[in-house]
Amino acid sequence: MNRMMKSVGRLLMAGVLAFASTAYASDGIEIHHLGVNNTLVRITGEGKYVLLPVQDSNDDAAISVLVDGRLERKINVKLSKNKVDYYVPFDLEPYSGHEVLLNVVTTQSRSNIREVKDDACWKNIALSDTADVANRENYRPVFHHSPLYGWMNDPNGMFYKDGVWHLYYQWNPYGSKWQNMTWGHSSSKDLVHWEHQPVAIEANGLGAVFSGSSVVDAGNTAGFGENAIVALYTSADASQIQSLAHSTDNGQTFEIYPGNPVITLESEARDPNMFWDARQGCWVLTLAHALDHEMLIFTSSDLKEWTLQSAFGKGLGAQDGVWECPDLFSLKVDGSGEEKWVLVCNINPGGPFGGSGTQYFVGDFDGKTFKADTDSSGNVPTKWMDFGKDHYATVSWSDAPDGRRTLIGWMSNWQYAAEVPTLQFRSANTLPREAGLFSGSDGQIYLSSSPSPELAVLRGRQVVRAANKSAGKKPREFELPADNGGICEILLDLDCRKADSVDIRISNNADEYVTLRYKASDRTLSFDRRNSGIVDFSQDFPAVTVAPVFEEGSKLSLRLFVDRSSMEVFGNGGKFVMTNLLFPTEPYSKISVSSLGGNAKIEGLKIFSINDSFSSR
């Protein structure tokens, strides 16, 4: 009898504990704490979204989403412990009329359930019919593409069709650090004004959705229909494999190919990039053999069955880190009818100034094999597309109009991308750029990157116009536009004459500044951001980057785009570019020009405010 009474007592006590662990965070949400690191969240009410509270510094909680008792998906969210930095919405509309249960497992064990209940996430989780994504960030760019919220890295899958530029990107919809990789989607009719679209491709049983590419299958080679959009991307889980999806609504939604994966290898490979080769009437694909520091080249007639043809890169170029995000395309060399091929290879780490960067090779491609040009010593030189620290994963749009080769990159660096001083979002894209080829004085052919012509729409009123001004040891100063936070476009033409160096300083009233220094002795332009504002969030952020100017004379032509947290410097018609993030504590308000060792001449200076249509960002 005593034994029976003890058993009943245990059962009663278990029931009391179960009852005690149930709480109601808000109308329509039940919370059941099962232990010190496991909680069930049951959705009992109506609403379009569950708003999940996030604390950026927390570890990820693993959330299994069950619908009618079956596992629908898994996501990772940095659920709040003692404060709420922001909320991320989990969309409930696809599951309307069904039972939804979130099984939450955290790594942050507590000594007892009472401590668990005190976590901020359980007190603030809520149902809502709206998701507030209004910008709350001082450093969100005004005229660069960025996600509405959450983390973004590589641009991928971009294509142009029917007057619309489609930009997909690596996106975490559940936090502003890397996790939960999906294809986010934005579209634009002018490469400047971007409209955010619903998520395009989400993780499935084969893994997260990493980078890839999309093409317009005009000839219906894959059998999905004439002009279907076909995407190839990396599915990443225990291994990395290549998967196919297609869209018949111009890239708004994608259907996953049931025969996936379409490419498997015995070693790590990712970021497939494909194009139609009209010369041989087939598709060509480049795939980054990441740890082997090479690019693999495949061909296919139907986008489903791929044949490995060759490999390029072992022992060539920058060999550190991993090779990623390839692109292969042809261009005419300026001033000649010669056609050359460019193989883009993004690398991390191993960039020219630490962390990630974009190298490229110029050469010839016969449809199966790429062969890089060599220098006068017979070596394949290392060439960089951008000489800043914040330019990575650069790839081009497929099917761009008028034979254009239009590229865009991720404007950050893996060294500190997750630590930059923003919360609601992290990372933006570079401005779109037009690729070209030019011959250098050393006989080498180099890649140029000039601002896309659509960027002319950015220009508002002209606030400064100056010409034929001498610049000596005493700085000659000009005001930047005060409206819209000092963002602007600057055109500056210099004749450095016999000056040893020329300094261009962009500064604010808090004594924060960026210095661009031209050195005549080695014909380089440096970009010093060590005193640019907030720089202490990473030891790798304060830096000086240096670019060759690719000109022999004393003239220097610069086009600068200054946004709230970045500066892009295009030099000598795009022959060199430097992209760097900046986080001033107040907007930059003036630009000055000075020189040492002789006077320089400001042949022309124009400063434009940014069009008021962008001020609502």
C-alpha positions, 0 to 999 in steps of 0.5 A, a space after each residue: 500500500 505504501 509503495 502504491 501511495 508513493 507511486 500515486 504521489 509521484 504521478 500527482 507531483 509530475 502533474 503539478 510540475 507539468 501544470 506549473 511549467 505551462 505559461 501564456 506569453 500572449 493571447 494564442 500562445 502556450 508555453 510548456 517548459 519541459 526542462 532547463 533547455 527544452 521548451 514547447 511553444 504551441 500556437 493556439 490563436 490566430 495571426 499571420 506571424 509569430 514574432 520571435 524576440 532576438 538577442 544578437 549576442 545569444 547562442 542559437 536556439 534550435 527550433 523544430 517546426 511541427 505542423 499537425 505533428 509532423 516535422 515541417 522545418 528546422 530553423 536557428 534563432 538567437 532567442 532573447 535571454 535578458 533583452 530584446 534587440 529586435 523581432 523576426 517574423 515566422 510566417 504562419 500563413 502557409 499553415 492556416 487551419 493546422 496545428 503548429 508547435 515549436 520545439 525549442 532546444 537551447 544550449 543555455 542550460 539553467 539550474 532550474 525551470 524557474 530561471 528558464 521562465 525568466 528569459 525575455 523570449 518567453 515574455 515577449 513572443 507574440 502573435 501578430 497580423 503585421 511584421 514591423 520592418 521599418 528601418 531603425 538603423 543609422 547605418 542602413 545605406 540609402 542607395 545600396 540594396 540591403 535586406 529589409 531585416 536579417 543577415 545577407 551575404 553572397 548575391 546569387 542567382 541573378 538574371 534579367 528578363 522582361 525589363 526586370 533585374 532579379 537579385 537573389 542573395 544569401 539570407 537569414 530571415 531569422 536573425 542578423 548573423 549567418 544562419 538559416 541560409 535561403 535565397 532572398 529575392 529583390 527586383 528592380 527595373 533600374 538597378 537602383 530602386 529595389 522591391 523586396 519579394 517573398 523568399 524564393 528557395 528555402 532549405 529542404 531535406 538536402 540542406 541549406 540553400 547556398 549560392 548558385 546561379 539562374 538562367 533563362 532557358 529560352 530553348 526549353 532544353 531542360 523541359 520545364 517550358 520555354 523561357 523557364 527560369 532554371 536555378 542551380 544551387 548548392 545544398 549544404 548539410 553534412 556534404 555539399 551537393 548541387 541541386 536544381 529548381 525551376 520557375 515558370 512565374 519569372 522567378 517569383 516561386 521555384 519548384 525543386 527538381 525531384 531528381 536532385 542532386 544533379 552533381 555530387 563529388 567526393 569533396 567539397 564543392 559549391 556555388 555553381 555558375 552556368 551560361 549558354 555557350 552558343 559556339 558549341 550549343 550547350 550549357 557551361 558550368 563553373 563550380 568552386 572546388 573550394 578546398 582544392 583551390 581550383 574551378 571545375 568546368 562542366 557541360 550539359 545539354 539539358 541542365 540536368 546531366 553534367 559532364 566534367 570537362 576540366 579543372 583550372 587553378 591549382 597553384 595559380 593566383 592567390 591560394 589561401 583560404 577557400 575558392 568560392 563564387 566563380 563566374 566565367 564570361 567573355 569581353 572585348 578589350 577596349 580599343 581592339 576587336 580582341 575577345 578575351 575570357 575572364 574567370 572570376 574567383 572569390 577567395 576567403 581568406 587571402 584577400 589583398 588586405 586580409 580576409 575576403 577578396 575577389 581575384 580574376 584571371 584573363 585568358 582563353 576558353 575553348 568551350 571545355 578548358 580555360 587557359 590563363 594569360 601569362 606575364 613576361 616571365 611566363 607566370 600567371 599574375 594575381 589580379 584583383 577586381 577591387 582594392 578595398 576590404 569590403 568587396 566579395 562574392 562578386 558575380 554577374 547577371 545572366 541575360 543582361 541587355 545589350 550585351 552588358 556584363 553587369 556585376 554586383 558584390 557583397 559589401 563586407 568582409 568575413 573578418 568582421 561582417 557579423 560584428 559591424 555596429 548594426 542590429 536590425 540588418 547586416 550587410 548591403 550590396 555594392 553598387 552595380 558595375 559594368 565590366 570591361 577589359 583594358 590593356 595596361 602599360 605592362 602589356 597585361 589585360 585587366 578588368 575594369 569596373 565602372 558604375 552602371 549607367 542607371 546610377 545617374 538617377 541618384 544625382 540630386 542637386 549640384 551643391 559644389 562646382 569648382 575648377 582650376 583651383 590650386 591645392 598646396 600644403 594648406 588644404 582647400 576645403 569644400 562643403 558636402 551636402 548637409 541634407 540626407 545625412 551627407 550622402 553624395 556623389 563626388 567627381 574629382 579631376 586632379 592634375 598632380 603635377 610634380 607633387 610628391 603626394 596629394 591628400 583628399 580628406 573627407 571628414 566631419 565635425 567629430 574629427 573623424 576622417 577618411 584620407 585618400 592619398 595619391 603617391 606619385 613615386 609609385 602611382 598608387 592611391 591609398 584609402 585610410 579609414 583608421 580614423 573614420 569613426 567607429 573602428 574598434 569592433 574588430 581588430 581587422 577593421 582599421 586598415 589602409 588599402 592601396 590600389 595601382 592607378 593604372 595610368 602613367 601621367 600626372 592626371 587622376 580622375 575619381 568618382 566617389 559614392 558616399 553612403 551612410 556606411 560606405 564609400 566606393 571609389 572608382 578611379 580613372 574610368 573604373 580601371 581601379 576600384 576601392 570599396 570600404 565600409 565606414 561608420 562615422 558617429 556623425 555624417 561627413 560634412 566636408 572634403 579637402 584637397 592638399 599636396 606635399 612637395 609641390 602644388 597640385 591642381 583641381 581641374 574639376 570638382 562636382 558634388 551632387 546630393 542624392 536624389 530626394 526620392 531615396 531619403 525615405 530609406 
